[in-house]
Amino acid sequence: MTSRRVMLVDDHPMWIEALSEDLVGEGFEIVAVAHNGDECLRRARAARPDVIVMDLRIPEPDGASCIQVLVQEFPDIKVLVVSASGEHEDVLRAVKAGAKGYLVKSASRAELVEGVLRTADGDAVFTPGLAGLVLGEFRRMATVAQERNTTSAQLTRREIDVLRRVAKGLAYREIADELFVSHRTVQNHVQNVLRKLQLHNRVELTLYAIEQGFGDEPTGPGMDSSRRR
């Protein structure tokens, strides 16, 4: 059965009023409206809508930030972004945050209502041309992830020792002390791992190491049987 409880988020009251009338005419119940990020988070938590229709460019926290927070708190919530922006960066940021679809505001009222209906039914709804962009990006991400997983299997024992400690948040000098090597040696190992995994900095490396579970592996002195370098 189609979810019918909808929340509208936009900093243009006239747009909210117009879309609200159209949705009510289709049998939807508007359970909350918000004009900025703070209102969005507060009222969404109180109203628990089935569907949120929101703009990205609202007063902070912006739409993508709100989507990420709400989807984490309420995994079943469905978010359809309706924005004046069709920029690729905005579209990909919204989808990565957890939006189920993305329509531009230049769409007709009939297309917007249809988009909300389909989102409520669990469909992924995109303005023509944007669906291919999103699919291509996720295919690229899947390929990069596969390559990194393959490459991580090619790391040396000592590089993995370093990666485990990076995941635990240790500083280079702390890692050097634990592994009985120099600070410069740790830096060299980190640079080699960054190159192999096609990462750019320690922040990305730390996130990768945590996601891959390296931080869950034991790192006590007795666990490192590799020879000192």
N, C-alpha and C positions, 0 to 999 in steps of 0.2 A: 504494500500500500504506500502511495506517495506520501512523503513527509511534508506536512503543510505549515509548520511553524517557522516563520522567517524573521530574520533580523536584517535591517538595512543600515549600512554605515557609509556616510558620505558627508562632506562638509558643505554641500549645497542643498539646503532645505527644500527648494523647489523641485529638485531632481528626485529627492526621497518621496515627496508628496505625489509626484506624477507616477512613479513606479509603484508606489504603495497602492494607489487606486487601481492600476492595471492588475496587480497581483491579487488584491482582494476580490476583484471581479472574476478571477479564475479559481476562487475558493481558498486562497492562502490566508493564513492568519498572521498579521504583523504583530509580533510579540515584543519588539523593542526596536528603537532607532538610536543611532549615535552619530555625533558629528566630529569626534576626534578619537585618538587612540585610547586615552584614559577612559572615556565613556564606553568605548567599544568593549574593553576588557571587563569593566565593572558590570555593565548591563548584560553582556553575554553570559557571564557567570551566574547572574541572577535569573535570567529568563530561560537559559538552556535551549536556544533555538535548534531546530533540525538543520536549517540552512542559513548561512550568512551571505548576503550579497554586499560586497564592499568595494570601495575605491582604494587604490594603493596610496595615493598622495593626500593623506589626511594629516592634520597636526599630530605631532609625535605623541606616542610611538606610532610610526607609520603603519600602513596596512600590512606589509609583509611581516613586520615584527609582531603585530597582533595575531596574524594567522599562525605563525610558528608557536606562539604561546598557547593559543586556544586549542590547536590541534594536538599539542602535547597533553593538555589537560583533559580534553574531550575527544578521544580518537575517532568517535563516530560522527563528529560534526562535519558537515559538507560546506565548503566555502567556494563561492563563485566570485571572482574578481570582475568588476565592471569598471573600466578605467578609460580616461581620455588618451592615455599613453599606449601606443603599440610598440614601444621600444623593446628590442629583444632582451635587453638586460632586465627590464621591469618584468617581462613575462616569465623569464627563467627564474628570477628571484621569487616571484609569487608561487610558482609551481614547486620549487625546492622547499619553500616554507610550508607547503601542504595544501595549497589551493587545488580544487578539483577541476577548475576550468577558468577561462579568461576570455572575456568579450570586451571589445572596445565600445565606447559610448556612442559612436557613430552608427551602431546597429539600430535597426528599427525597433519600435516598441514590441511588435510581435516577436521579433527575434530575441529580445531580452526576456520576455515572458516565457518563451519556449526554452530559453537557456536555463531559467530558474526551474522550470518543470523537469527538464532532463537532469539537472544537477540533483534535484530532490529524489529522482529515481536512481541516482548512483552513476549516471553517465558522466564522461569527461567531455566538457563542452568548450570549444575554442572557436574564435573568429577564424574564418578561412585563411590559410597561410600560416597561422601560428601553431597549428597542430603539428605540422611538419617540422617546424623549428624545435618544438619541445621533444618530439620523438628523436630527432637527430642528436640533440644534446644528451638525452639519456642513453642513447646508444654509444655516444662518445665516452660518457662517464663509465659505462659498463666495460668498454674496451680498456680504458685506462686502469680501472680497478683490477681487471683480469691480468693485465700486464704487470701491475705492481705486485699482485699476489705471486705471479710466476717469478718475478725478480727477487722477491723477499726470500724465496727458497734458495736463491743463489748467493745470499749473504754469507760471509765467513762466520765462523763460530764467535770470534771476537767482536765482529760488527753486531751480531745478535746480542751479545753480552751488553754492549753499549746501548743498543736500542731498548732493551729491557729497562735499563736505568733511566733513560730519557723518558720513557713512559711513566716512570714513578716520580718524575719532576726533579731529579737530582741535577745539580750544577756540574759543569765539566770537571771542576776540581774534586768534587765529591766522587764522581765516577772514576777519575784517575786514582784517587786514594783507594777505592774499593778494588780496582783491578791491578793496582801496583804498577801503573804506567804513568807516563808524563802527561801533563795537561795538553801539550802539543799533539801527542799521540791520539788522545781522545778527539781532539778537533779534527785530525786527519781522518779518523774512522767515521765521524759524523759527516764530513764532506763526501766521503766515498758512498755512504748510505744515501745521502741526498741525491747524488748523481745517479745511482742505480735505480732509485725509486722515482726519479723525475719530480722531486719535490724542491721547493724553493728556499725554505728557511726552517728554523727549529720549531716554530709554531706548527707548521704543517706536519713536520716529522713527529712531533709529540701527539698530535691528533691522530695521525696514521697509526702510531704505535699503540695508542689506547684502543682505537677501533679494532685493531688486529689482536688485541688481548695480550700484548707483550707485558703490560703492567701487571697481569695476573700471575705471571710466571715467577718462581722463586729466584732471588738474586743474591743469596747468601754467599760468603766466601767459599764455602765448600761446594757450591754449584758450578764454579768456574774452573774447569780442569784444563782449559787451553793454556798453552805456554805463554809466558810474558813476552810482550813485544815492545 
